[in-house]
């Protein structure tokens, strides 16, 4: 079936890929992050063992690893020095780790030494953005604490803690669940996009942690993270839709909108007969490949991996 219109028309491929039918996958298996590789493969981060899954362009599982990510959450692909790597966050263990594509650990980030974590303050990381040298950045790593203290922490490329922001330094005000984060190259320099989810908006900062602007309060309801290609920004929203935004931060359209999902009793873990092709349930992460195809993963027991193939 097709969804969307005009330039944003896609063939909806339901269950393009499926997580392994393991006990942990059946009990949890929520699919939380996704990244598309240049060779057409898709990597998915899910709350099961194994946590990192690699599928080929036909949706077949070709590799899997990682038996420690019970709180698998954010997944970010980087290509610094032409070497692809993954940044993974685990909300349960508070692990923030950089790995190779096949699971070799390259760097672990320590909990930031910030006073907000003194005593009972919890660090619950949700996503990572890297100011990549590939695109003219300095390699700094930014980590969102979306489920803990509502801070974002900046580290050097080697993992040394530098500073933190919480939104109060900007005109828009404090973050509330700064969930996802990414750098977008612009002519004026890289910009840091922050999915300020509970505030139903996106805040934009520069690469030095200075507030620039805010947008989306008039058209977003639950922004989770970002994917971008050719000036178009894609924002999966937990409350059952995908927002498509232009380079001026203006809404173009929604895809797969399903206003009936979130109010339903038991959401997001609705029975199978309430999960329908063409309509999202709980988008949590996504990616776009070099052909313009979209891959969306959802927060639902057993996972859900959908491909929107460019029509």
N, C-alpha and C positions, 0 to 999 in steps of 0.2 A: 504494500500500500504506500501511497505517497502522502506527505504532509508538507505544509508550507506553500509558498507561491513565488513566482518570478525567480530572481537570482537565488532565493533561499528555498528551493524545492528539493526535497530529499525522498529517497526510497527508505522506508522504515524497515529495518531488518531486526526482527524480534529474536532475542536469544542468539545474537551473532556468535557469542562464545558463552560457555558455561564453566563455572568453577568446578573443581573435582568433587565428586560425591563422597567426601570423607565425613566422618562423624562430626568433626569440628565445623565443616562447611554446612552441614545440615542444621547444626545447632545455632550457628551464627553466620559466618560467611558473608557478612555485609561487604559489598564492593564499594570502596571509598575513594580510590584514586586511580588515574589512568594516564598513560603516556604512549604516544605513537612514535615509533622509530623510523628512521629514513628508509629502511628496507621493507617497510610495510607491516612489520610485526607490531603487536599491541602488548603493553605491559599493564597489568592490573594488580592493585594492592587490595587484599581482602582479609577480613578478620577470621582466618582459619589457618590450618597447617597443611600445606605450606602457604605462606602469606603473599609471596611474590610470584605471579603467574605470567608466563610469556606465551602469547598466541600468535600463530602465523596469519597471513592475510585472509585465510579461509576460516579463521576462528578455531583452528585446532591447537590444542595445547602442545607446545614444543619444549618447554622448560619450566621448572618450578623449584623454588627454594625458600628458606626462611621459616623456621619452626618456632620462632620466639615472638611473633608479632600479634599477640592476642588483641591488642588495641590498634591494629593497622589503620592508619588515617591518611595523612597527606602524602602524595607522591609527586616529586618534581624531577624532570629529566634535564640535565645540563650537558653542554658539549664543550667545556673549557679545554683549551689546547687540543682541540679535535679529538678528545677522549670522552665518549659518552659516559655519564655516571648518573646514579639515582640518589636523590635525597629522600629519606623515609622518616616519617614521624609516627611514634606509637603513643597513643593517649594514655595507655595503662601503665607502661613502664617509664614514660617520659623520655624515651630514647629518641635522639635526633642523630641520624647516621647517614654518612655518604658511602655508597658502595659502587662496585662495578656492576655491569649488567647481569653477571652471574653470581653476585653475592659476596665478593671479597670486600671486607671493610677497609675504607680508605681514611675515614675521619669520623670521630664521635664528638659531638658538642656537649659540653658540660652544662648543667643547670646554671643560668646566669646568676652572678653574685649580686643580686639586687635586693634592697631592703624589703621589698614587697613579699619576699619569700621567707622572711624571718618568722620563726614560730610556726604557725599552722598554714602559712601561705603555700598553695599548691601550684606547681608548674605542670601544665597539661598542654604540651605542644600539639598543634594541629596542622601547620603547613610551613613550607620553606620557599623562599625566593632567593635567587642568586643574581647579583649584578655582574653578569658574565663578561669576562674579558673578551670573549668572542665578539661581543657587540659593543666593545669600547668601555666596558665597566672596569671596576677595580677588583672584582672577585668577592666582594663582601657578601656575607650570608645573613639573611634576615629570617627570623623564626617567630611565628605567631603563637602566643599562648591564649588560644581562643576559648578554652574550657577551664582555665584557671584564673589568673589575675587580670586578664584582658590587657596584656602588654604585648609589645612587639620588640624583639631584641636583635641587635646588630652585632655580628661577629666579623672578624677579618677572614680572609680566604684561608688562613691557617687555623682558624678556630678560636682566636683570642677574643674575648668579650670586649665590646667597645662602648655601647650605650643602649638605652631603651627609650621607647616612646609609648604613650598610652592615649593619645588623642587630645589631651588637655592642653598641649602646646599649640594646637591649631584652632582655627576659627569654628570648626564644626563640633568640637567637644569630644568627650571621652568615648573610646571604643566600647562596644558591647558585643562580645563574641567576635573579635577579629579573626575570622575563621580561615579564609584563604588569602593568598598573597602572590603577586607576581610582578616582575619588571617588564615594562613594555618600552622598547626603543622608540624615541621620538627625535625629531630634528634638534630640539633644544636640549636633548640629553635624556637618559633613561628616567622613566617615571615609575614609582612604586604604587601599584594598585592594591588596595586593601578591602576585602569583603567584610564590611562592618555589619555582620549578618543580623544581629538582634536589633540594630538601629535601622535596618532595611535600607541600606545605602552603601555607596562605595566612597572611600576617602582616597585621595591621591596625594602622595608625598614625592619629594625629589630624592635623589640617591644619598643625600646627606641627612635625611630625616626631617626635612622642613615641609610643613603643610603647604599644599598648592590649591586644592579645591575639593569639593564634594559634589556628588551627583547621585541620582537614582531614587531619591525618596518619593518621587512622584510616579515611579513605574516599577520599582523592585519590591518584593515582599520577603525574600530570604536568600540573598546572594551567598553562595558557598565558596566559589573559587573562580578561576578564569582560564580561558584558552583564547589565543588570538592568532590571526593570520591575515595578511594583506590589508591591514587597517581595520579589520572587523574583530570585535570583542564578543566572545560567547560567555555567558554567565549562567551556569546551572543554578537553579533555585530549588531549595529543598521542598518548598510547597508546590511541587508538581508542574514545573515548566522550565523552559530554556529561553533566556532573554538574549536577543541579538542586538548589539549596540554598535553605532558607527564611530569613526575616529574623533568625533566631537562630543562623545559621551551621550548621544541621543539614541533613544530606542528606535530600532527599525521594525522589529516584529517579535512575537513569541512563537516558540515551537513546542508542540506536544502538550499544550496547556490543558490542565485537568483540575478545575476548581473543586470538583467533588471529592478528590482523594483525601486531602489532609483532614477535613472535618470528620471523616468516617471513623467509627469506633475501632480501636486497635491499630490505626495507622501508625507507622508505615507498614507494619506487618499484616497486610490484608490478605485474605484468602485468594487462591489462584484465580477464581472466577471473577475477581474484582481488579485484576491486573490485565490491562487491555493494550494490544498493539496500537500505536498511534497516540497513546496518552502516557505521560510520565506519572510515576507514583511518588518518588522521593529522590530526585537527582542530587548527587553529592559531589561527584567529580566528573571531569571530561577531558578530552583532548581532540585535536584536529590534525589530520595527517597532511602530507604534502600534496595530496590530490583534492583537498577540501572536504573530505569525508569526516564526519563527526562520530565520536564514540563517547557514550554517556554511561556512567556506572551509578547504581542507586543504593541507597541505604535501606536495605530490606533483607530479612533473613533468607539465606540461600543465594543472595546476590541477584543482580540483573544487569546484563551487559548488552546495550543496544547500539547498533550501527545505523547512522543516518548517511546513506550513500548519496553523494551528489548526483542529482538527476540530470 
